[in-house]
Amino acid sequence: MNNKIREFRKLRGMSQRDLAMQVGITRQTVGLIETFKYNPSLKVCLKIADVLGTGLDELFNPKYFDEEE
């Protein structure tokens, strides 16, 4: 599952640790999600989107990704 979590997190000046603490997961889990090595539950995806101030569509829908991704 491709995602734009890293991009949105950096735009908001957040570290992986910051995001993890607000979502209620570990920093390692954030890293795994960002590198496509772990597919989070819908509940976690919704929390991430909420913390990052965006919707699931913008984070996970391929139509919003650059063509080289």
C-alpha positions as CSV (number, residue, x, y, z in Angstrom):
1,M,0.0,0.0,0.0
2,N,1.6,3.3,-1.1
3,N,1.0,6.3,1.1
4,K,2.0,9.9,1.5
5,I,2.4,9.9,5.3
6,R,6.0,10.9,5.3
7,E,5.3,13.9,3.0
8,F,2.4,15.1,5.1
9,R,4.3,14.6,8.4
10,K,7.3,16.6,7.2
11,L,5.0,19.4,5.9
12,R,3.7,19.7,9.4
13,G,7.2,19.7,10.9
14,M,6.5,16.4,12.8
15,S,9.0,13.7,13.6
16,Q,8.0,10.0,13.4
17,R,8.0,10.1,17.2
18,D,5.6,13.1,17.3
19,L,3.2,11.3,15.0
20,A,3.5,8.0,16.8
21,M,2.7,9.6,20.2
22,Q,-0.4,11.4,18.9
23,V,-1.7,8.3,17.1
24,G,-0.9,5.9,19.9
25,I,1.6,3.7,18.0
26,T,5.4,3.3,18.2
27,R,7.9,5.3,16.2
28,Q,9.0,2.0,14.6
29,T,5.5,1.4,13.4
30,V,5.4,4.8,11.8
31,G,8.7,4.0,10.0
32,L,7.4,0.7,8.8
33,I,4.2,2.3,7.5
34,E,6.1,5.0,5.7
35,T,8.4,2.5,4.0
36,F,5.5,0.2,3.0
37,K,6.6,-2.7,5.1
38,Y,3.4,-2.7,7.3
39,N,-0.2,-2.1,6.4
40,P,-2.0,-0.4,9.3
41,S,-5.5,-1.1,10.3
42,L,-8.3,1.3,9.2
43,K,-8.5,2.6,12.7
44,V,-4.8,3.6,12.7
45,C,-5.1,5.1,9.2
46,L,-8.0,7.2,10.4
47,K,-6.1,8.4,13.4
48,I,-3.0,9.2,11.2
49,A,-5.2,11.2,8.8
50,D,-6.8,13.1,11.7
51,V,-3.5,14.0,13.3
52,L,-2.1,15.1,9.9
53,G,-5.2,17.1,9.1
54,T,-6.0,15.4,5.9
55,G,-8.3,12.6,4.6
56,L,-7.6,9.0,3.8
57,D,-8.0,9.7,0.1
58,E,-5.1,12.1,0.1
59,L,-2.9,9.8,2.1
60,F,-3.6,6.5,0.4
61,N,-5.3,7.1,-3.0
62,P,-2.8,6.6,-5.9
63,K,-4.6,9.3,-8.0
64,Y,-2.9,11.9,-5.8
65,F,0.6,10.4,-6.2
66,D,3.2,11.7,-8.5
67,E,3.7,9.4,-11.5
68,E,7.3,8.4,-10.5
69,E,6.0,7.0,-7.2
